[in-house]
Amino acid sequence: MQRTMGKQAVEWLAAAATDPRTCKQQWDQGADAVLLEAGRLWDVLSVPEHLGVSALDLLRRAQLRATGPVLVNCGARRVGFFLPPDPATEWVGPGVRHVGRGSWVAVPPPHRSTGWRLEWLLPPDGTGALYNPDVVELALREAGGTAAAPARVSRSSAERRR
C-alpha cells in the first residue's frame, strides 16, 4: 500500500511539470529537486519557518483529515503550504509569499529522506489533497497573532487600494 501511495504521489507531483516523464526521470536519477509550475494544480503559500511550523503544529493537533503537502526550505528557513490554485486572491503580511500561476517552485521527490535543503514536512499522498486556505489562514493567525499573520485579499480589492 505504501509503495502504491508513493507512486501516486510521484505521479501527482510530476503532473505539474512541463514534461512529467522527464521530471520523474530526474528524480529517479537522484535530482535533489525539479522546478514545477505553480498555479495549475496547486499554489504555495510560503511563510517564515517559525510561523509555518507553529501553524502546522496547530493543524496537526486539530487532526484535520484533508491535509496537503507542506515543504520546508531549510536554507531559506521557510515553510510552504500547498493550496488550491487561486489567481483571484493575494496574500499579504510580513514575510509572506504566494506562489501561483507564472511562478516555479523547486520540489524534491515525495519519497526522499530528510537531510537535504528542501524537505517534506508532510509529503503529498498522491490523492491531490490540498490545504483549505481558510483553515491555513486561521492557523497562521493563531500561531503568529493577528498583527504578524498573513491575510487573504481579493486582487480587485488590493488593486483598488493602490
C-alpha positions as CSV (number, residue, x, y, z in Angstrom):
1,M,0.0,0.0,0.0
2,Q,2.8,2.4,1.0
3,R,4.6,1.8,-2.4
4,T,1.4,2.5,-4.3
5,M,0.8,5.7,-2.4
6,G,4.4,6.7,-3.2
7,K,3.9,6.1,-6.9
8,Q,0.7,8.1,-6.8
9,A,2.5,11.0,-5.1
10,V,5.2,11.0,-7.7
11,E,2.6,10.9,-10.5
12,W,0.6,13.7,-8.9
13,L,3.6,16.0,-8.4
14,A,5.1,15.2,-11.8
15,A,1.8,16.2,-13.4
16,A,2.7,19.8,-12.6
17,A,5.8,19.6,-14.7
18,T,6.1,20.7,-18.3
19,D,7.3,17.2,-19.1
20,P,6.2,14.8,-16.4
21,R,8.2,11.9,-17.8
22,T,11.4,13.9,-17.7
23,C,10.6,15.1,-14.1
24,K,10.2,11.5,-12.9
25,Q,13.5,10.5,-14.6
26,Q,15.3,13.3,-12.9
27,W,14.0,12.2,-9.5
28,D,14.9,8.6,-10.3
29,Q,18.4,9.7,-11.2
30,G,18.8,11.4,-7.8
31,A,18.0,15.0,-8.6
32,D,17.6,16.9,-5.3
33,A,14.6,18.9,-6.8
34,V,13.0,19.8,-10.0
35,L,11.2,23.0,-11.0
36,L,7.5,22.7,-11.2
37,E,5.0,25.2,-12.3
38,A,2.6,26.6,-9.7
39,G,-0.9,27.7,-10.4
40,R,-2.2,24.8,-12.4
41,L,-2.6,22.0,-9.8
42,W,-1.6,24.0,-6.7
43,D,-0.3,27.3,-5.3
44,V,2.2,27.5,-2.5
45,L,1.9,29.9,0.4
46,S,5.4,30.4,1.8
47,V,5.9,31.8,5.3
48,P,8.8,32.3,7.7
49,E,9.8,28.9,9.2
50,H,8.8,29.7,12.8
51,L,5.3,30.8,11.8
52,G,4.8,27.8,9.4
53,V,6.0,25.2,11.9
54,S,3.8,26.6,14.6
55,A,0.8,26.7,12.3
56,L,1.4,23.2,11.1
57,D,1.6,22.0,14.7
58,L,-1.8,23.6,15.4
59,L,-3.3,22.0,12.2
60,R,-1.9,18.6,13.3
61,R,-3.3,18.9,16.8
62,A,-6.7,19.8,15.3
63,Q,-6.5,16.4,13.5
64,L,-7.8,17.7,10.2
65,R,-8.4,14.9,7.7
66,A,-7.8,16.7,4.4
67,T,-4.3,17.9,4.7
68,G,-2.0,18.9,1.9
69,P,1.7,18.8,1.3
70,V,4.0,21.0,3.4
71,L,7.5,21.8,2.2
72,V,10.4,23.3,4.2
73,N,13.3,25.1,2.7
74,C,16.0,24.6,5.4
75,G,18.4,27.1,3.9
76,A,15.9,29.9,3.5
77,R,14.1,29.0,6.7
78,R,10.6,29.0,5.1
79,V,7.6,26.7,5.1
80,G,5.3,26.2,2.1
81,F,1.7,25.1,2.4
82,F,0.2,23.7,-0.9
83,L,-3.2,25.2,-1.5
84,P,-5.7,25.1,-4.3
85,P,-4.9,27.5,-7.2
86,D,-6.5,30.8,-6.7
87,P,-5.4,33.6,-9.1
88,A,-8.0,36.0,-7.7
89,T,-6.5,36.1,-4.2
90,E,-3.4,37.8,-2.9
91,W,-1.8,37.0,0.5
92,V,-0.4,39.9,2.4
93,G,1.7,40.0,5.6
94,P,5.2,40.2,6.9
95,G,7.4,37.7,5.0
96,V,4.6,36.2,3.1
97,R,5.0,34.9,-0.5
98,H,2.1,33.5,-2.5
99,V,3.4,31.5,-5.4
100,G,0.9,31.0,-8.2
101,R,0.5,31.0,-11.9
102,G,3.6,32.1,-13.8
103,S,5.9,31.0,-10.9
104,W,8.1,28.0,-10.4
105,V,8.8,26.0,-7.3
106,A,11.8,23.7,-6.6
107,V,10.2,20.5,-5.4
108,P,12.0,17.4,-4.1
109,P,10.7,13.9,-4.8
110,P,7.9,12.9,-2.4
111,H,9.8,9.9,-1.2
112,R,13.1,11.5,-0.3
113,S,14.5,11.1,3.1
114,T,15.5,14.1,5.3
115,G,18.9,15.7,5.3
116,W,18.5,17.9,2.2
117,R,17.9,21.6,1.7
118,L,14.3,21.0,0.7
119,E,12.3,18.6,2.8
120,W,8.7,17.5,3.1
121,L,7.2,18.1,6.5
122,L,4.1,16.4,5.1
123,P,4.7,14.8,1.7
124,P,1.9,14.6,-0.9
125,D,-0.1,11.4,-0.6
126,G,-1.0,11.2,-4.3
127,T,-4.7,11.9,-3.8
128,G,-4.4,15.6,-4.7
129,A,-5.4,16.7,-1.2
130,L,-4.5,20.4,-0.6
131,Y,-4.9,22.6,2.4
132,N,-8.1,24.7,2.7
133,P,-6.8,28.3,2.6
134,D,-9.4,29.4,5.3
135,V,-8.0,26.8,7.7
136,V,-4.4,27.7,7.0
137,E,-5.1,31.4,7.4
138,L,-6.8,30.7,10.8
139,A,-3.8,28.5,11.9
140,L,-1.3,31.2,10.9
141,R,-3.3,33.9,12.7
142,E,-3.4,31.8,15.9
143,A,0.3,30.9,15.5
144,G,1.6,34.4,14.9
145,G,-1.0,36.7,16.4
146,T,-3.2,38.9,14.2
147,A,-0.5,41.5,13.7
148,A,2.1,39.1,12.3
149,A,-0.3,36.7,10.4
150,P,-0.9,36.6,6.7
151,A,-4.3,37.6,5.4
152,R,-6.0,37.0,2.1
153,V,-7.5,39.8,0.0
154,S,-9.0,39.6,-3.5
155,R,-6.9,41.0,-6.2
156,S,-9.6,43.5,-7.1
157,S,-9.6,44.9,-3.5
158,A,-5.8,45.1,-3.4
159,E,-5.8,47.0,-6.8
160,R,-8.4,49.5,-5.6
161,R,-6.2,50.3,-2.5
162,R,-3.2,51.2,-4.7
